[in-house]
Amino acid sequence: MGKKEKKQKHQRNQHRGVLNYCQDEEDDNSVFKLSQPYSSSSSPPRVSLSDDAKELEEEEDFDDDNNGEKEAVNDETASDDMPSKFLLYQHSVQSPKGDISYLQKFFLMYVGGRMPLHFQEDFCGTALLSTEWLRSDPRRTAVGLDLDLEALQWCIENNIPKVGADGSSRISLFHGNVLQPLQSKLVISIPQELISNITLADNTQLQESGILEAKSQAGSADQDYKCIKRNVSLPARDIVCAFNYSSCCLHKRADLVLYFRHAHSVLSAKGGIFVMDLYGGASSEHKLRLQRRFPNFTYVWEQADFDIIERKTRISLHFHLKKQQRKLRHAFSYSWRLWTLPEIRDCLEEAGFQSVHFWLRQMPDTTEFPKTEGFGMGRDLRYEEATSFPQQDAWNAYIVGVA
């Protein structure tokens, strides 16, 4: 048992993430995947609470004997030897290569005739999936949209430089609400030569000198107008996605249909797909805590009591850092409305999609495997297209809307 810590005050932040019953980076086949950051002002704000969440009655039982398979986190932008919360999130939650493999498969199955080149990631957070999309083919472009400006700026400083010299010219990041995408503003990145080897100290100096402020703000009313998404020329998208259960942050059916209509409207007239993910099962509707250990940190996903009338719950993500002997409790927290598969299908059809397809897989029983080592389990788990599926303790799904 760890020592009881005092309740800390955290700044409110918006970033998406939660349990996504997991995929391996290479072949999409691990244990528990926990979702990536998302944002929408239509739902209650996502907060790194401690002011909005009750202190846990008991301390987590973190085991420091880590034998996980994922490589250790090494964050050059860390402060006081502390890795960024965004980096911890990416290492413990996301599997972009596996997601992209399925996206390509779905596109070729339901549209075909060409390779998908133009991609949009809604609720993109640090846009890790978008940057991996760019790395997979030099012809590809990506559009990212999120409410969390801090996450977008972290992407500019850390993820885009890894794409290559032309990375920043093939991605457009927008700061705004998925329910009002045309009002979102283009995030202007600082020049490539400034961000190629940027550190947190450098970032602080740039902020003090006004460079980042000048680059992140349009500077004039005319420039602001030109940087609004409705005035930015973008290619029609082949694929639009909303991963990491991001659609659960939309609590009203009308908002969900509206969002799906926006996604449909940007898809190519030649054919395109919208893909989202969802989780469920008996374990999704009660209080739950899952733990995954990596070489130098432990990741905890916590689900509060589930309201069966509102179908809402609160998800909190915690990190325990072995080397620093510190716990980042409620690093990210979300209020979610857990939609059902039939509800999603009905909303997609109402938004104009011609057909909807479900790809599901059963996940490890949470009562048997509440703690796991890195990505060491579930390597035989695969998604299969299904028209019916018996209830399980836990399942995960890709939902594909074809335009």
N, C-alpha and C positions, 0 to 999 in steps of 0.2 A: 504494500500500500504506500502511495506517495504521501508526503506531508501535506497537511491541510493548508491550502493557500487562502489568502485573503481575497475577497471579491475585488476584481480590478475593473476600473472604468475603461471602456473601449470606445473609440470614435465610431459613429455610425458609418457603415459602408455598404455598397451595393456590389455584390459579386455573386455569381451563381454557383451551385454545386450541391450534391447530395448523393445518396447511394445509387449507384448504377451498377447492377450486378455484373461483374467485371469482364474486361476484355484485355487481352495481351496486346502490346504494341505491335508485334509482328503478325500475329494470326488471330487476334481477337478471341482469346480463349482462356482468360484467367478467372479469378474468383470473384471478388467484389470490386466493382468499379464504382467510384463515387463521382458524381457529376461535376461538371465544370461550371464556371461562373455565368450568371445571366442577369438581366435587369429589365424591369418594366415598372414605370411609375403608376400603372393602373392597379397594381397590387400593393398591399402594405409594404413599406420599405424594408428591404433586407438589412438587418443590422448585425454588426459585430457586438452583440449585446453583452452586457452583464446588467445593464440597467433595465433591460426588457425581458430578461430570463431569470428564473429563480436559480439560486445557487444549488448545485447538486447536493443531495443528502449525503451521499458517500463519495469518497475519492475514487477515481478510476484505478483499477489494478493493472498498472503498466509493467510489463515484463521487459527488462532491459537486455535480455539474451536474444539479440536480433540476428536472425539467419536469413532474412529476406533476400530474394534474387535480384531485386532492382538495385541499380548502382547507387552509391551514396550521393546525397545532394551536395553540390559544390556551387555556391552562389557568389559570384564576384561582386554582386551589388549588395551583399549583406552588410548590415551595420552591427558593430560590436560582435562580429562573428556569428550573427544571427541570420539564417537564411530568410529570404523574402517569403511571406505567406503565399504569394502567387506561385513561387517556385515549388514550395511544398505541395501546393494544390495540384500543380501539373504533374509532379512526380508520383503522387499517390492516387490521383483520380483519373487522369486522361490517358487515352490510347488512340491517338490520331491515325496511326497507320492502319489499325484494324477498322476504324470507322470509314476511312477512305476506301479501303478494299470493298466494303459492303456498298458504299455509295456508288462506286463504279459498276458493281454487279447489278444493282437495282436499275441503274440508268440503262445499261445495255439490255437488260431483260424486258423492261417495260416501254422503252423508247427506241433505242437502237438506231442504227444508221449512221452514227457518228460517235466520236469520243467526246465525253463531257469536258469542256474547257473552262467554263465560266461558273463560278461558285459563289454562293452567299451564305454566310454564317450569322444567323440572328442570335441574340443573347450571347455574343461571341466572347465576352470577358477579355482575356488576354490573347484571343484569336490564335491559339496554338494550332487548332485544326486548319484554319485558313493558311497559316504559314507553312504547314506541312503539305497542304494542297499545292502551294506554289513550288515547293521543292520537288514534287513528284513529276513535274513536267514544265519546261521553260516557257511553254505557250500559254500556260494557265493564268487566269486572273481570279482575284477574290475580293469580296465585299464583306465587311464586318460591321455589325450594328450592336451597340450596347449603351446602357445608361451610365455605366461606371467609367468615368473619365480616367480615374487612377489606373484601372486595369488596362485601358487602351494605351495610355502613355507607357505603362510597363511593357506592353507588347512592342511598342515602337523602339524602346531602348534595349530590349532583351531578345525578343523573338524574330523580329524582322531582319536584324543584321545577320542572323544565321542562314537566311534564305540565299544570300549572295548579293552581288553588286546591283542587280536589277530588282531586288525584292521590293523596295519601296515604290517602284514605278508600276508594279503589277497588283498592288493591294490598295484598297480605299477603305479607311476606317471611319465610321460615323458615330457621333455621340448623340443618342436620342432614344426615343420610345418606339418600340416595335408597333405600337398602335397608331403612331403618327410618324411613319418613317420618312415621309417627304419633308418633314420639318427638322429632321436631324441635321447636324452640322458636321462637315468634314473636319477630321482631326489632322492638322498640319504637322507633319513630322519635322524634327530638326534635321539639318543636312546629314547625309550619310557619313561624311568624314568625322562628324562630331559624335555620332552614336556608335561607331564601330567598336570602340574600346571604352565605352562610358562606364564609370563607376558611380556609386552613390555619392561620393565626395564631389566628383565632377558634376553630377546632376545638381547638387546643392549650389555649386559655384555658378552654374548656368542660370539657375533660378534667381540667384542674387544679382547676377549681371543683367537679368531681364531677357535673356535670349529665349528661354523656354516660354516665357509669358508672351513674348512677341510672336513666337512661332505657333503657339497653341491658340492664340486669339487672332481673329481675322484682322483686327486693327481699325477697320472703318466699316460704316454701314454698308457701303457698296461691296466690300470684300465679304462681309457676313452674308449678304444676299447671294453672292456667287457661290459661296461654300455650302449653302443649304442643298440637301440631296436632290430636291426637285430640279435644281439648276445645274446639276453635275451630270455629264454625259457618261453613261455606263452601258456596257453590253448586256443584252438580255441573258439571264442566267439559265444554265442547264440544270443546276441543282440548287435548291435552297434547303437548309437544314436548321433545326432547332433541337440541339442535343442536350444531354445532361438533365433531362426532365424539365427543361426550361418552361414549357407550356403550363406546368403546374403553378407557376407564379401568376397566371391569369385566372382569377377566381370566378369570373362571370362567363356564362355561355356566350352572351353577345360579344364580349371581348375576344373570346376564343375564335368565333366565326369571323370577326373583323380582322384579326391577325392572319388567319388562314387566307382570307381574300387578298390581303396585302402580299402575302407570299406568292399566291397564284398569279397576281398581276405582273410580277417581274420575270416570270418564266418565259422562255423562248416560245414563239409561235410555232416553231418546228417540233415542239414537244419538250417537256421537262418534268422533273419530279420534286416533290417536297417530302422530306424525311424527318421524322421526329422519333424520339424514344420515350418509353414509358416503363414503369415498373409496377409490380403488384404482387398479389398472393396473400395468404392468410397473415403472414408476418408484417405486411405493410399496414395493417389496420389495428395495431396495438403498440404499446410502448416497446422500444427495442434499442439495443446498443450493440454495435459491431466494431471490432477492432482489427486493424491490420498492421503488422510490424514490418518495418524496413530496416536496413543496416544501421541508420543513425537517427531514426525517429519512428514514432508510433502514431498511426492515424486512427481516429475514433469517429464513427458516424453514429449520431444519437437521434432517435425519433421519439418525440413526446407523445402523450396520449392522443389517440385518434378520435375525432368527433364524427360519429356515424351519420349525423344529420347534415352537417355542413361539408362532410368529407374533407376536413382540413386537419393538418397537423403542423408542428414546427420541427424543422430539422436543424441540428447544430453540428458543426464540424470542429473537432479539437485536434491539436497536435502536441505530442510530447517529444521534446528534443533531448536526445540522450546526452550528447556532448555538453550542451549548455545547462542540462538539468533544469529545464524550464518547460512549463506547460502553456500553450496558447489555447486557452479555453474559449469556446464560442468564437473562434477565428472567423467563421462565417455562419450566419444563421438565416433561415428562410421560413416564411409562412407559405405553406403549399395547400392547394386544392388538388386532391388526387382524383384525376379523371379516370373513367372506365374506357375500355376499348370501344364499345358500341357508341358511347358519347362522342369520342374522337372521330369515329367513322361518319356519324351523322353530321357533325360540324364541317368536316372536310367536304362532304358531298354538297352541303348547303353552300359552301364557299365556291363551288364550281369545279371541283376535281371530278374527273370522269370515272375513276375507279380508285379503290383503296385496298391495300394489301397488308396483311399482318405477317411478320416474321418473329417467331417466339422461340425461347428456349427456357427450360427448367433450370433453376439455379440451386446451388447447395443449400441444404436445409439449415436455416439460421439457428435452430436449436441444437444442432449437432456441431456446427462450425461457427461459433460466435467470434473466434479468434483465428486469424490466418497469418501465414508467413509470406509476405511480399505477394508475388503473383504465382505461388507454387501450386495452387489447386485448380481443378476444373478444366484441365486442358482438353478434355473430350467434349466440352460443351459447345454446341453449334446452333446457330439460328436456322430454323426451318420454316418455310411458308406454311401457314395453317389457316383453315376456315373454322376449326373448332379446337379447343384446347382445355383439358380438365384443370380445375383449380389445383394449385400447388402451394407449398409453404412460401415459395418465392419464384418469380419469373421475371424475365426482362423481354422487352419487345421493341423492334423497329416498326414504325408505321409509315407506309409509303403511299403518298397521294400522287396520282398520275394526272397531269394536265394535258 
